[in-house]
Amino acid sequence: MKVIVIGGGAAGFFAAINIAAKHPDYQVTILEKSGKLLSKVKVSGGGRCNVTNARTKPSELVPFYPRGNKKLHPLFKRFSTSDMVDWLQQRGVETKAEEDLRMFPITDDSQTIIDSFLKEAKKHGVTIQQNEALTQLEQSDDGWMVFTKATTYKADKVIVATGSSTATWKVLRELGLELTHLVPSLFTFNIKDSRIQDLQGISFEHVNVKVTGTKLEESGPLLITHWGLSGPAILKLSSRGAYELADKNYRFNVLINFTGALKPDEIRKHIQEYTSSNPKRKVINYPLFDLPKRFWERIVDYCGIGSETPFMELSKKHLNKLVEELGQGRYVVDGKSTFKEEFVTAGGIKLSEVDLSTFECKRFPNLYLAGEVLDIDALTGGFNFQACWSAGWVISEHV
């Protein structure tokens, strides 16, 4: 049996090494278009590799997949996050969960995961061909013909796991598979605003962000960057709103509550109570709501409150402005930026094209699809990788 896996990324590698482990008599070959293997694994989690998530129940996982969602419930029952942790542990890779439930190898080094996969590939005789880009797929009487720029391969089974690849989607469309509309996901917001200018690196533990004129709203940590705003709250918003924000051409307004979840009246009351206890303290010197000092100083100045003004002399106008800026500061988003190298595409081959119990194409026997080539994508936190591991495992069980 000849099995060709197209794509040397997370889903492709995991499918290949598990097929080879279960079927020592199969010839398993990975074709990777570039000179790099597992490149997204390498950069994930800032080079630490956010390999999976500590949430173990399928019902806890599916809400983190804007594209896929409940259809993935049976998949995570068959191969869960805890199954992945066990799989790694059996191969000598220990993992740890952080407070936010993201999981990493205890080495804090993505190379640990890569080395483990490469070791498995070598152990089970997986052939790896790099710089082999797919150009065409053709169904034959007894399997598939795989055409690359350099070679033609014959295969009994083909697994396509090329991630966000425009070239592969073109090949699959030519074959007859249906593709959804494709837009970016997991991006940061470009904002030019005096309130955050030159404050890059300042972070907030918990904010609430709303996109005006929509139902899009997310909470979580926020980070000021050179180009605007990033952090989990923004990335979650960009993922859930991938299509809606694309329709707006990435030009829209956001309202940010820097206090987290406090309502305007609660913010006002807190400032007034602090004023009663500390009337003579200068406003600019005493950040409230655990806000970073430099940001507080910028906002106080933006509200027109003088550097010598004590809390007791805050005018009603200045208090109202401060409450507004802290509770629902309005910022104009004018474009997006890629989040490091961990870009994700919303969309892909329609899930109706594959049998999700096997990941085999319904209309094309012996052709399997896994990972981001499908219309599956998730928020940050190890969820995109878990969809790759689970699909790769299920394919290895069926091939």
Sequence and secondary structure as in RCSB ss.txt:
>XXXX:A:sequence
MKVIVIGGGAAGFFAAINIAAKHPDYQVTILEKSGKLLSKVKVSGGGRCNVTNARTKPSELVPFYPRGNKKLHPL
FKRFSTSDMVDWLQQRGVETKAEEDLRMFPITDDSQTIIDSFLKEAKKHGVTIQQNEALTQLEQSDDGWMVFTKA
TTYKADKVIVATGSSTATWKVLRELGLELTHLVPSLFTFNIKDSRIQDLQGISFEHVNVKVTGTKLEESGPLLIT
HWGLSGPAILKLSSRGAYELADKNYRFNVLINFTGALKPDEIRKHIQEYTSSNPKRKVINYPLFDLPKRFWERIV
DYCGIGSETPFMELSKKHLNKLVEELGQGRYVVDGKSTFKEEFVTAGGIKLSEVDLSTFECKRFPNLYLAGEVLD
IDALTGGFNFQACWSAGWVISEHV
>XXXX:A:secstr
 EEEEE  SHHHHHHHHHHHHH TTSEEEEEESSS SSHHHHHHHHHT   EES  SHHHHGGG TBTGGGGHHH
HHHS HHHHHHHHHHTT  EEE TTSEEEETT  HHHHHHHHHHHHHHTT EEEES  EEEEEEETTEEEEEESS
 EEEESEEEE  SS HHHHHHHHHHT  B   EEESEEEE   TTTTT TT EEEEEEEEETTSS EEEEEEEE 
SSEEESHHHHHHHHHTHHHHHHTTTEEEEEEETTSS  HHHHHHHHHHHHHH TTSBGGGS  TT  HHHHHHHH
HHTT  TT BGGG  HHHHHHHHHHHHHEEEEEE EEE TT  EEE  B GGGEETTTTEESSSTTEEE GGGBS
 B  SSSHHHHHHHHHHHHHHHH 
